[in-house]
């Protein structure tokens, strides 16, 4: 099938590359000429494991094309995926300007039937707005070209997006019951047929329900994280091991183990903005989503917990003191710094007068860009980007771990202890066992494990 993907970010590039991998002829459009040039020259604008090989293979095979030519992109695909960003607006609602601009561009150039697929995460009712935008452009041209709007939200985890796309646990497709909607459903069924050969993974529903499903899924996962973080903070005060609790409740099949890990708070491009957007939708309908407000509030406070542990241990004023930080991306296997807890920790330590040395296996270039926006020139001078994890430790009072990269799980603890001024580790992801750390001679502060005493 001939497919057009509008947008080459995380969702668009993964979707386009994986659909090309299945043999489709895919045209990827982006307004950023530099990004298109990079892709055409064999580069990848994001870090996503395995994506570079899929892109290179299908680009070389002629199944994956990159361009800024809007007219050519509209002409190419009978199915047009809109996979552009929906960043949070000032009031927390999803900013749909890029989605609607993509829809208008399709309307300006289409000459025959098109299936417009909202792949971006969008609020309930966006399909209607996309349809209106398209109709307005067709009306201006006095065109009678037909189309229908489908919702096909993505369920991709950063760091495992290629695997998630190629082996989906579910495919959600929302369409209407018109003749065009049924035609679109047939095309989408054909497109996703390779994923349904051994097991039917597609859930068919109306457009609004499909839009809502995406937000509901992310809101539920964010709720589980904030719930465990609240319990972890209480566990610190009552002498409970939150890891033992996690294993105990996770064994209940009604609960399960996923997204029950206590830590330094969630970040990234999805959970923070999607929770806010769903809250904003509820307010529009004069409904207060009290649980989600609490989820967001807990997460905002959780990002401060690690820094507060440092301040509690070393004092409110940290002038003349230096700290090592391992992990900058909001999660492993990505370079995404959006809403990353490390940004909050760095701000806390700098505000208290400290200097920091930071390291991340992948996110260093992105971290330099983001921190240049977060910090003043004087503050940036107090941040050193180290060449390795061990390089951060020179002259440091203590080590703080913020991202659970595998490379941090089995370090040389003797070298760490020898390099630090104090054998103190603040573990924002509970990578290590408190008893083991005590035996190794470390003062260990985890999340929900720090004051645990064993007899």
KOLSE-513673 format. One record per residue (C-alpha): residue in one letter; x, y, z; residue number from 1. Coordinates in pm, 1 decimal, padded with zeros to 6 digits. Example, Ala and Ser with C-alpha at 12.3 -4.5 7.8 and 13.67 -1.06 7.14 Angstrom:
! residues 2
("a" (01230.0 -00450.0 00780.0) 1)
("s" (01367.0 -00106.0 00714.0) 2)
***
This chain:
! residues 455
("x" (00000.0 00000.0 00000.0) 1)
("x" (00103.8 00360.2 -00052.3) 2)
("x" (00122.3 00537.8 00282.9) 3)
("x" (00203.4 00896.5 00376.4) 4)
("x" (00334.4 00984.4 00722.2) 5)
("x" (00319.9 01351.9 00821.6) 6)
("x" (00585.7 01418.4 01085.0) 7)
("x" (00916.0 01237.5 01148.1) 8)
("x" (00934.6 01250.7 01527.2) 9)
("x" (00922.3 00947.9 01756.2) 10)
("x" (00580.1 00833.3 01640.5) 11)
("x" (00600.9 00929.1 01273.4) 12)
("x" (00947.3 00793.1 01201.4) 13)
("x" (00886.7 00464.4 01384.2) 14)
("x" (00547.2 00420.4 01217.0) 15)
("x" (00682.1 00498.9 00871.5) 16)
("x" (00989.0 00278.9 00902.6) 17)
("x" (00795.9 -00017.9 01042.5) 18)
("x" (00520.2 00004.5 00780.4) 19)
("x" (00790.0 00013.1 00511.8) 20)
("x" (00947.9 -00292.8 00674.8) 21)
("x" (00621.0 -00475.5 00601.7) 22)
("x" (00654.2 -00395.1 00230.9) 23)
("x" (00451.1 -00075.5 00204.7) 24)
("x" (00562.2 00223.6 -00001.2) 25)
("x" (00597.2 00497.9 00259.7) 26)
("x" (00642.7 00872.1 00205.4) 27)
("x" (00753.1 01061.5 00518.4) 28)
("x" (00689.0 01436.0 00519.2) 29)
("x" (00838.1 01695.3 00752.4) 30)
("x" (00860.2 02074.5 00736.7) 31)
("x" (01210.1 02067.8 00889.3) 32)
("x" (01448.3 02060.1 00592.2) 33)
("x" (01749.4 01990.8 00815.4) 34)
("x" (01579.3 01680.3 00956.9) 35)
("x" (01485.3 01556.9 00608.6) 36)
("x" (01840.6 01612.5 00485.3) 37)
("x" (01973.7 01418.1 00784.1) 38)
("x" (01739.5 01125.6 00712.6) 39)
("x" (01820.3 01122.0 00341.8) 40)
("x" (02190.5 01116.4 00427.8) 41)
("x" (02154.7 00815.0 00656.6) 42)
("x" (02122.3 00993.3 00989.4) 43)
("x" (01857.0 00955.1 01258.3) 44)
("x" (01726.5 01260.5 01450.6) 45)
("x" (01626.8 01060.6 01760.5) 46)
("x" (01775.2 00780.7 01967.4) 47)
("x" (01557.4 00471.5 01945.9) 48)
("x" (01716.3 00123.8 01962.5) 49)
("x" (01696.6 -00063.0 01632.7) 50)
("x" (01535.0 00222.6 01440.8) 51)
("x" (01847.2 00320.1 01246.3) 52)
("x" (01877.3 -00027.8 01093.3) 53)
("x" (01510.3 -00038.6 00990.6) 54)
("x" (01528.6 00309.5 00836.6) 55)
("x" (01852.1 00236.7 00651.7) 56)
("x" (01729.6 -00096.1 00516.1) 57)
("x" (01400.3 00036.4 00383.1) 58)
("x" (01541.8 00364.5 00253.6) 59)
("x" (01799.7 00167.1 00056.4) 60)
("x" (01524.4 -00062.9 -00074.4) 61)
("x" (01327.4 00236.0 -00203.6) 62)
("x" (01028.4 00173.6 00023.8) 63)
("x" (01092.8 00469.9 00255.1) 64)
("x" (01114.5 00826.6 00125.4) 65)
("x" (01179.1 01155.8 00306.2) 66)
("x" (01072.8 01494.4 00173.3) 67)
("x" (00938.2 01841.0 00254.5) 68)
("x" (00718.0 01840.2 -00057.0) 69)
("x" (00362.2 01868.9 00074.8) 70)
("x" (00189.5 01827.1 -00261.0) 71)
("x" (00388.9 01513.2 -00337.7) 72)
("x" (00309.8 01368.2 00004.9) 73)
("x" (-00064.3 01419.4 -00042.1) 74)
("x" (-00054.1 01269.9 -00390.0) 75)
("x" (00139.6 00965.1 -00270.1) 76)
("x" (-00072.6 00797.6 -00007.8) 77)
("x" (-00435.4 00694.8 -00008.2) 78)
("x" (-00385.2 00666.4 00367.3) 79)
("x" (-00242.7 00980.8 00527.8) 80)
("x" (-00112.2 00943.7 00883.1) 81)
("x" (-00090.4 01263.4 01087.7) 82)
("x" (00190.2 01203.7 01338.2) 83)
("x" (00292.9 01555.0 01440.3) 84)
("x" (00354.2 01690.1 01788.8) 85)
("x" (00075.6 01792.2 02025.9) 86)
("x" (00267.9 01981.2 02294.7) 87)
("x" (00087.5 02115.5 02601.8) 88)
("x" (-00059.8 02462.8 02563.1) 89)
("x" (-00034.6 02723.4 02838.7) 90)
("x" (-00349.8 02591.8 03006.6) 91)
("x" (-00237.6 02228.7 02986.4) 92)
("x" (-00457.5 02138.8 02689.7) 93)
("x" (-00307.1 01974.9 02382.3) 94)
("x" (-00190.2 02225.0 02121.6) 95)
("x" (-00349.0 02106.4 01797.6) 96)
("x" (-00207.4 02369.7 01563.8) 97)
("x" (00026.2 02121.3 01392.0) 98)
("x" (-00244.8 01856.6 01357.3) 99)
("x" (-00486.8 02104.3 01202.7) 100)
("x" (-00216.5 02252.2 00978.1) 101)
("x" (-00145.6 01902.0 00846.7) 102)
("x" (-00515.7 01849.5 00781.7) 103)
("x" (-00543.7 02179.4 00593.2) 104)
("x" (-00243.9 02092.5 00378.6) 105)
("x" (-00407.6 01765.0 00282.1) 106)
("x" (-00727.5 01953.0 00196.7) 107)
("x" (-00537.0 02199.8 -00020.2) 108)
("x" (-00384.8 01929.9 -00240.7) 109)
("x" (-00602.4 01616.5 -00238.5) 110)
("x" (-00782.5 01523.2 -00558.4) 111)
("x" (-00929.5 01183.1 -00472.5) 112)
("x" (-01045.7 00977.0 -00176.3) 113)
("x" (-00816.5 00987.4 00126.6) 114)
("x" (-00819.8 00821.8 00465.9) 115)
("x" (-00690.1 01070.0 00722.0) 116)
("x" (-00549.7 00886.8 01023.8) 117)
("x" (-00487.1 01070.3 01349.8) 118)
("x" (-00181.4 00890.5 01486.7) 119)
("x" (-00084.5 01177.4 01716.1) 120)
("x" (-00215.8 01169.2 02071.1) 121)
("x" (-00513.3 01403.6 02054.0) 122)
("x" (-00807.6 01498.9 02277.8) 123)
("x" (-01157.5 01366.8 02226.8) 124)
("x" (-01322.9 01556.0 01943.4) 125)
("x" (-01006.2 01618.7 01742.5) 126)
("x" (-01134.3 01398.0 01460.5) 127)
("x" (-01425.9 01637.7 01418.4) 128)
("x" (-01191.6 01936.6 01407.3) 129)
("x" (-00970.9 01764.9 01149.5) 130)
("x" (-01277.0 01688.7 00937.5) 131)
("x" (-01394.0 02052.2 00953.1) 132)
("x" (-01047.8 02182.9 00861.4) 133)
("x" (-01036.7 01953.0 00559.3) 134)
("x" (-01387.2 02043.8 00449.6) 135)
("x" (-01305.5 02413.7 00468.7) 136)
("x" (-01005.2 02371.1 00239.1) 137)
("x" (-01201.9 02159.1 -00007.1) 138)
("x" (-01482.5 02417.1 -00004.5) 139)
("x" (-01234.8 02693.7 -00092.7) 140)
("x" (-01131.0 02492.8 -00398.0) 141)
("x" (-01486.5 02383.4 -00482.3) 142)
("x" (-01352.9 02027.5 -00472.2) 143)
("x" (-01581.1 01728.1 -00431.0) 144)
("x" (-01298.5 01493.8 -00324.4) 145)
("x" (-01413.1 01262.3 -00045.3) 146)
("x" (-01234.6 01157.5 00271.7) 147)
("x" (-01290.0 01014.2 00616.2) 148)
("x" (-01107.4 01059.7 00946.0) 149)
("x" (-00983.7 00762.1 01146.4) 150)
("x" (-00828.7 00752.9 01493.2) 151)
("x" (-00540.5 00507.6 01533.6) 152)
("x" (-00352.1 00606.8 01850.4) 153)
("x" (-00000.9 00480.8 01910.9) 154)
("x" (00101.3 00269.2 02209.0) 155)
("x" (00478.3 00286.9 02175.9) 156)
("x" (00724.9 00302.2 02463.0) 157)
("x" (01030.7 00515.8 02401.8) 158)
("x" (01328.4 00284.0 02405.3) 159)
("x" (01121.0 -00008.7 02277.4) 160)
("x" (00914.3 00159.4 02005.9) 161)
("x" (01022.3 -00060.3 01714.5) 162)
("x" (00952.9 -00377.6 01910.9) 163)
("x" (00617.9 -00239.2 02028.3) 164)
("x" (00512.3 -00152.2 01674.8) 165)
("x" (00617.2 -00481.2 01519.8) 166)
("x" (00470.5 -00691.1 01803.2) 167)
("x" (00173.4 -00488.4 01927.4) 168)
("x" (-00037.2 -00601.7 02220.4) 169)
("x" (-00332.4 -00410.6 02072.1) 170)
("x" (-00424.5 -00199.6 01770.6) 171)
("x" (-00699.3 00053.4 01831.2) 172)
("x" (-00889.3 00187.1 01529.7) 173)
("x" (-01179.6 00429.1 01547.0) 174)
("x" (-01395.3 00500.9 01241.3) 175)
("x" (-01749.8 00610.1 01163.3) 176)
("x" (-02024.3 00402.3 01004.1) 177)
("x" (-02055.5 00599.9 00681.2) 178)
("x" (-01970.1 00443.5 00347.5) 179)
("x" (-01635.8 00626.3 00354.7) 180)
("x" (-01577.9 00511.4 00713.0) 181)
("x" (-01638.1 00150.3 00619.4) 182)
("x" (-01406.2 00188.9 00320.5) 183)
("x" (-01141.8 00327.2 00554.2) 184)
("x" (-01191.8 00036.1 00793.3) 185)
("x" (-01129.6 -00206.9 00508.2) 186)
("x" (-00806.7 -00028.2 00416.7) 187)
("x" (-00687.8 -00021.0 00778.3) 188)
("x" (-00770.3 -00390.0 00817.3) 189)
("x" (-00560.7 -00465.6 00510.6) 190)
("x" (-00274.6 -00245.9 00636.1) 191)
("x" (-00260.5 -00415.4 00975.7) 192)
("x" (-00333.7 -00767.5 00852.3) 193)
("x" (00027.7 -00887.0 00908.9) 194)
("x" (-00012.9 -00826.9 01282.7) 195)
("x" (-00336.0 -01025.1 01309.7) 196)
("x" (-00244.4 -01351.3 01139.6) 197)
("x" (-00207.0 -01559.4 01454.2) 198)
("x" (-00410.8 -01350.5 01694.3) 199)
("x" (-00666.6 -01074.5 01642.3) 200)
("x" (-00517.4 -00767.1 01806.5) 201)
("x" (-00742.0 -00497.4 01658.1) 202)
("x" (-01007.1 -00325.5 01864.7) 203)
("x" (-01265.7 -00148.7 01649.2) 204)
("x" (-01464.5 00142.9 01786.7) 205)
("x" (-01588.6 00491.2 01706.6) 206)
("x" (-01343.0 00777.1 01659.4) 207)
("x" (-01404.9 00949.9 01992.5) 208)
("x" (-01368.7 00629.5 02191.0) 209)
("x" (-01036.6 00557.8 02018.8) 210)
("x" (-00911.4 00906.9 02103.3) 211)
("x" (-01016.8 00860.1 02464.1) 212)
("x" (-00856.7 00514.8 02490.7) 213)
("x" (-00507.5 00654.9 02441.4) 214)
("x" (-00544.8 00915.9 02715.8) 215)
("x" (-00709.8 00666.9 02950.5) 216)
("x" (-00421.5 00420.7 02907.4) 217)
("x" (-00151.4 00675.2 02985.6) 218)
("x" (-00350.7 00819.9 03274.0) 219)
("x" (-00384.5 00473.9 03429.7) 220)
("x" (-00010.6 00404.1 03401.1) 221)
("x" (00078.2 00745.2 03544.5) 222)
("x" (-00161.7 00677.3 03832.1) 223)
("x" (00013.6 00352.5 03918.6) 224)
("x" (00351.1 00528.8 03927.1) 225)
("x" (00233.0 00814.4 04148.7) 226)
("x" (00049.4 00571.1 04375.9) 227)
("x" (00366.7 00372.4 04436.4) 228)
("x" (00571.6 00687.1 04486.1) 229)
("x" (00334.0 00808.0 04758.1) 230)
("x" (00355.5 00471.5 04929.6) 231)
("x" (00735.4 00477.4 04897.0) 232)
("x" (00758.1 00812.7 05070.6) 233)
("x" (00547.2 00678.0 05355.0) 234)
("x" (00760.0 00362.3 05362.0) 235)
("x" (01066.5 00578.8 05424.5) 236)
("x" (00902.9 00711.6 05739.2) 237)
("x" (00764.1 00390.0 05882.7) 238)
("x" (01055.3 00154.3 05818.6) 239)
("x" (00901.3 -00043.9 05533.4) 240)
("x" (01081.5 -00182.3 05229.1) 241)
("x" (00876.1 -00066.1 04929.6) 242)
("x" (01043.5 -00326.8 04707.7) 243)
("x" (00907.0 -00606.1 04925.5) 244)
("x" (00566.0 -00440.9 04911.8) 245)
("x" (00587.2 -00410.3 04532.7) 246)
("x" (00661.8 -00778.1 04494.2) 247)
("x" (00386.0 -00869.0 04736.5) 248)
("x" (00108.2 -00673.7 04568.3) 249)
("x" (00238.0 -00730.1 04215.1) 250)
("x" (00191.0 -01104.1 04255.4) 251)
("x" (-00183.6 -01042.6 04263.3) 252)
("x" (-00293.3 -01100.7 03899.8) 253)
("x" (-00551.5 -00825.8 03938.1) 254)
("x" (-00265.0 -00580.3 03997.3) 255)
("x" (00043.5 -00716.5 03820.9) 256)
("x" (00401.5 -00589.8 03844.0) 257)
("x" (00413.5 -00335.0 03561.9) 258)
("x" (00455.2 00033.6 03647.6) 259)
("x" (00475.7 -00032.0 04021.2) 260)
("x" (00836.2 00079.3 04064.0) 261)
("x" (00895.0 00365.6 04304.8) 262)
("x" (01138.4 00629.2 04185.7) 263)
("x" (01215.6 00991.2 04117.1) 264)
("x" (00894.3 01058.0 03921.4) 265)
("x" (00785.8 01009.8 03562.0) 266)
("x" (00873.9 01236.7 03271.1) 267)
("x" (00896.1 01221.8 02893.4) 268)
("x" (00670.2 01332.7 02613.8) 269)
("x" (00357.6 01134.0 02702.9) 270)
("x" (00250.7 01094.3 03064.2) 271)
("x" (00291.5 01456.8 03182.5) 272)
("x" (00118.1 01618.8 02887.0) 273)
("x" (-00148.6 01349.8 02846.2) 274)
("x" (-00253.8 01367.3 03210.9) 275)
("x" (-00275.6 01746.0 03181.1) 276)
("x" (-00467.0 01727.8 02855.1) 277)
("x" (-00721.6 01483.0 02996.3) 278)
("x" (-00770.0 01706.8 03298.9) 279)
("x" (-00820.6 02003.6 03067.0) 280)
("x" (-01080.9 01812.7 02866.0) 281)
("x" (-01267.6 01732.7 03187.1) 282)
("x" (-01265.0 02097.2 03295.2) 283)
("x" (-01412.0 02192.0 02957.4) 284)
("x" (-01707.7 01970.6 03048.7) 285)
("x" (-01713.0 02109.4 03405.7) 286)
("x" (-01589.0 01785.8 03556.7) 287)
("x" (-01309.3 01763.4 03809.3) 288)
("x" (-01085.1 01457.4 03767.0) 289)
("x" (-00967.9 01454.1 04127.3) 290)
("x" (-00755.0 01141.9 04097.6) 291)
("x" (-00563.0 01275.8 03797.9) 292)
("x" (-00505.9 01609.5 03967.5) 293)
("x" (-00353.4 01417.2 04254.7) 294)
("x" (-00145.3 01203.2 04016.4) 295)
("x" (00006.0 01514.5 03861.5) 296)
("x" (00062.8 01683.0 04197.7) 297)
("x" (00230.4 01374.5 04344.0) 298)
("x" (00459.1 01347.2 04043.1) 299)
("x" (00562.3 01712.0 04058.4) 300)
("x" (00652.8 01669.0 04426.8) 301)
("x" (00824.3 01335.4 04365.1) 302)
("x" (01078.5 01497.6 04138.4) 303)
("x" (01192.4 01699.2 04442.3) 304)
("x" (01239.1 01399.0 04671.8) 305)
("x" (01590.9 01300.0 04564.9) 306)
("x" (01719.4 01655.2 04597.1) 307)
("x" (01560.0 01691.0 04937.8) 308)
("x" (01736.8 01376.3 05052.2) 309)
("x" (02067.6 01533.1 04945.3) 310)
("x" (01986.6 01858.1 05126.4) 311)
("x" (01876.8 01671.6 05437.8) 312)
("x" (02205.8 01483.0 05446.4) 313)
("x" (02450.5 01760.4 05350.8) 314)
("x" (02270.7 02076.1 05461.4) 315)
("x" (02046.5 02337.7 05304.9) 316)
("x" (02347.9 02534.6 05178.9) 317)
("x" (02579.7 02337.1 04953.6) 318)
("x" (02827.3 02607.9 04859.5) 319)
("x" (03170.2 02459.7 04792.6) 320)
("x" (03026.2 02112.0 04759.2) 321)
("x" (03025.1 01903.6 04441.9) 322)
("x" (02795.8 01614.5 04343.8) 323)
("x" (02795.2 01343.6 04078.0) 324)
("x" (02480.5 01261.6 03881.7) 325)
("x" (02433.0 00946.6 03676.0) 326)
("x" (02146.8 00953.7 03426.3) 327)
("x" (01984.5 01251.0 03254.5) 328)
("x" (01720.7 01113.1 03016.0) 329)
("x" (01377.7 01059.7 03169.6) 330)
("x" (01417.2 00682.5 03116.3) 331)
("x" (01680.0 00445.3 02974.3) 332)
("x" (01720.3 00367.9 02603.0) 333)
("x" (01624.8 00719.4 02495.0) 334)
("x" (01780.5 01065.8 02480.3) 335)
("x" (01451.0 01234.9 02566.0) 336)
("x" (01496.4 01505.9 02830.3) 337)
("x" (01139.4 01631.0 02832.2) 338)
("x" (01012.6 01660.1 03190.6) 339)
("x" (01314.5 01457.8 03304.1) 340)
("x" (01356.5 01436.6 03684.9) 341)
("x" (01730.9 01499.6 03642.9) 342)
("x" (01653.8 01855.8 03535.9) 343)
("x" (01477.3 01916.7 03866.1) 344)
("x" (01759.9 01764.2 04070.6) 345)
("x" (02022.9 01973.4 03892.3) 346)
("x" (01818.2 02287.4 03956.7) 347)
("x" (01783.1 02200.4 04328.7) 348)
("x" (02155.4 02141.7 04376.2) 349)
("x" (02256.8 02453.8 04185.7) 350)
("x" (02006.0 02666.7 04379.0) 351)
("x" (02163.6 02538.7 04701.4) 352)
("x" (02506.7 02652.7 04581.0) 353)
("x" (02657.7 02321.9 04467.6) 354)
("x" (02838.0 02227.8 04148.6) 355)
("x" (02760.4 01904.6 03962.0) 356)
("x" (02919.3 01662.9 03717.9) 357)
("x" (02670.5 01471.7 03503.2) 358)
("x" (02679.5 01171.4 03273.8) 359)
("x" (02432.5 00982.1 03055.7) 360)
("x" (02520.4 00706.1 02805.4) 361)
("x" (02304.3 00857.7 02529.4) 362)
("x" (02147.0 01189.2 02627.7) 363)
("x" (02455.8 01411.0 02669.0) 364)
("x" (02404.1 01617.0 02347.5) 365)
("x" (02034.5 01665.0 02420.0) 366)
("x" (02108.5 01743.5 02784.4) 367)
("x" (02353.7 02015.9 02682.7) 368)
("x" (02086.9 02170.3 02460.7) 369)
("x" (01812.1 02150.6 02723.5) 370)
("x" (02021.5 02269.1 03016.8) 371)
("x" (02136.9 02566.4 02811.1) 372)
("x" (01769.2 02667.2 02804.3) 373)
("x" (01705.7 02584.0 03171.6) 374)
("x" (02009.1 02754.7 03322.2) 375)
("x" (02177.1 03092.6 03313.3) 376)
("x" (02531.3 03122.3 03181.0) 377)
("x" (02664.8 03138.4 03536.5) 378)
("x" (02470.3 02826.8 03632.6) 379)
("x" (02585.4 02639.4 03324.2) 380)
("x" (02944.1 02705.6 03429.6) 381)
("x" (02874.2 02503.0 03745.5) 382)
("x" (02770.4 02195.1 03545.0) 383)
("x" (03040.8 01968.1 03406.1) 384)
("x" (02955.1 01708.7 03140.4) 385)
("x" (03173.4 01412.3 03223.2) 386)
("x" (03323.3 01162.9 02979.6) 387)
("x" (03224.3 00854.9 03179.1) 388)
("x" (03035.6 00756.5 03494.3) 389)
("x" (03359.2 00735.0 03692.8) 390)
("x" (03468.4 01075.5 03564.9) 391)
("x" (03174.1 01236.2 03746.8) 392)
("x" (03301.6 01119.8 04086.5) 393)
("x" (03620.3 01326.0 04105.8) 394)
("x" (03585.9 01560.7 04401.6) 395)
("x" (03219.9 01468.3 04459.6) 396)
("x" (03064.7 01450.8 04804.5) 397)
("x" (02817.3 01183.9 04690.7) 398)
("x" (02659.8 01014.2 04389.6) 399)
("x" (02295.9 01053.8 04279.1) 400)
("x" (02144.9 00809.1 04028.2) 401)
("x" (01841.6 00936.2 03837.2) 402)
("x" (01803.2 00706.0 03532.7) 403)
("x" (01808.9 00325.0 03551.2) 404)
("x" (02050.4 00256.4 03266.0) 405)
("x" (02177.5 -00103.1 03263.6) 406)
("x" (02533.6 00029.4 03259.7) 407)
("x" (02477.7 00165.5 03610.9) 408)
("x" (02350.8 -00158.6 03764.5) 409)
("x" (02682.6 -00333.4 03832.3) 410)
("x" (02948.9 -00064.5 03879.0) 411)
("x" (03284.9 -00105.9 04051.0) 412)
("x" (03179.4 -00007.6 04401.8) 413)
("x" (03536.7 -00009.9 04535.3) 414)
("x" (03634.5 00253.1 04279.5) 415)
("x" (03321.2 00455.5 04355.1) 416)
("x" (03396.6 00454.4 04727.4) 417)
("x" (03757.8 00547.7 04669.2) 418)
("x" (03663.7 00839.1 04441.9) 419)
("x" (03388.7 00994.1 04653.0) 420)
("x" (03461.9 01217.3 04951.4) 421)
("x" (03185.6 01034.7 05136.1) 422)
("x" (03062.0 00684.5 05057.7) 423)
("x" (02706.5 00806.6 05002.2) 424)
("x" (02471.2 00709.6 04719.2) 425)
("x" (02129.4 00859.4 04653.3) 426)
("x" (01949.0 00607.8 04434.2) 427)
("x" (01643.9 00756.7 04261.8) 428)
("x" (01559.0 00425.9 04090.5) 429)
("x" (01630.8 00167.4 04363.1) 430)
("x" (01892.5 -00011.5 04156.3) 431)
("x" (02071.6 -00162.3 04455.1) 432)
("x" (01985.1 -00358.2 04768.4) 433)
("x" (02023.7 -00166.0 05096.7) 434)
("x" (02175.0 -00463.6 05280.5) 435)
("x" (02434.5 -00515.5 05009.3) 436)
("x" (02524.6 -00148.2 05005.5) 437)
("x" (02566.1 -00148.3 05383.5) 438)
("x" (02799.8 -00447.5 05360.6) 439)
("x" (03003.8 -00261.0 05099.5) 440)
("x" (03038.4 00032.6 05336.9) 441)
("x" (02799.4 00275.3 05168.7) 442)
("x" (02544.4 00504.7 05321.9) 443)
("x" (02253.6 00432.8 05091.0) 444)
("x" (01942.7 00644.0 05032.5) 445)
("x" (01683.0 00484.3 04804.1) 446)
("x" (01318.7 00568.1 04745.3) 447)
("x" (01107.3 00393.2 05007.4) 448)
("x" (01412.4 00202.1 05132.2) 449)
("x" (01641.6 00462.5 05282.4) 450)
("x" (01557.5 00423.9 05652.0) 451)
("x" (01499.9 00049.8 05634.1) 452)
("x" (01669.2 -00130.1 05922.7) 453)
("x" (01724.2 -00502.6 05924.1) 454)
("x" (01799.3 -00701.1 06239.0) 455)
***
